[in-house]
Amino acid sequence: MEFKLEGKDINSKARAGTVTLDHGVIETPIFMPVGTVGTVKGVHQKELSEEINPDIILGNTYHLYLRPQVDILEKAGGLHKFMNWDRNILTDGGYQVYSLSANRKIKEEGVKFKSHIDGSYHFFTPENVMEIQRTIGADIIMAFDECTPYPCDYDYAKRSMHMTHRWLDRCLNHLEKLPFKYGYSQSFFPIVQGSTYKDLRRQSAEYIASVGAEGNAIGGLSVGEPAEEMYEMTEVVTAILPEDKPRYLMGVGTPINILENIALGIDMFDCVMPTRNGRNGMLFTAHGTINIKNKKWEDDFSAIDEMSITWVDTAYSKAYVRHLFTVNEMLGRQICTIHNLGFYLWLVREARKHILAGDFNTWKNRMVKQMDKRL
């Protein structure tokens, strides 16, 4: 991996850069569409590459491990070939096991969990999660960590953070023994934890920075805490993480969250919100959010978004898309998903332009006001 800073905003900590990997160059800030099980839900790869055009997408280690299973991915030659995607992929370290609170047990060795599919039991350790991600073949792979819930008491957060650091050491030790599988390299990101406690976040950021990995991630945020606490923790951590490495804030968030965190020095984001909300009829726009299922759009024949970010924006009217949801047609969900992903990618690319132009903070403040509306 090569990371190059190309510009900084003078009135915030926002940065523009490039990350060069074996499957192409990523311009930052970047939003990564979530391709949970080898597909960005509801979007054909042709639309994804030509209309939404992300430099990188995300896959979920937990889900891919269960289905199609790592032996299938290895036979296919890795996830890129399996899903016919020739750009970059990032896989998480198994975050989803922490959503199985009633069906998983965490201990020092690792996490025992029950499959949400068939109830079978499995065990994730720092070592086998590295092996799984080697076999999946993502360009960026993540450490195995514990994502604490919110709220989380201080003692638990502290114990969990130290275990995450011990697990990181095990990840690094095991990675040294694992060769790359498909003729290209993989970059490894450790993850800062510490819940919403400043002193723990500082400790964790210092430990993660000391590892000297090619990039660094911040986890355990956007798990229910108020947005202001998220921004506060992000600011604490970005003040410590090295400037010459990309910074990835995991699982964030709304368009406003993304802009505010770019202003705090974050380079990379992912979130299911644009796809999940799109499937439920929620459209994000530069002027606010639209619930397309509302009756007010029944006879509104204007384009779903006059900005025409993707081809669907002016091809279909609000009335037509509302009709598709009313009659439960899949096309409505696809249209909204494509629009939302296109909007998210437009937003981070506009942020990049304004960082390089030197007026990001002014633009960001205006956009936050505009987007904080329900239309």
JOTA-V632817 format. One record per helix or strand of 3 or more residues. SS is the DSSP state (H for helix, E for strand). FROM is the first residue (numbers start at 1). LEN is the number of residues. Records with the same first field share a line. If there is no record, write none. Layout:
BEGIN
SS->FROM-LEN  FROM-LEN
END
This chain:
BEGIN
E->2-7  15-7  24-5  30-5  56-4  88-4  104-4  110-5  121-4  140-3  187-6  215-4  246-4  268-3  282-4  288-4
H->45-8  61-6  70-7  79-5  95-5  101-3  126-11  154-22  198-14  227-12  255-8  273-7  295-3  311-5  318-9  330-28  360-12
END
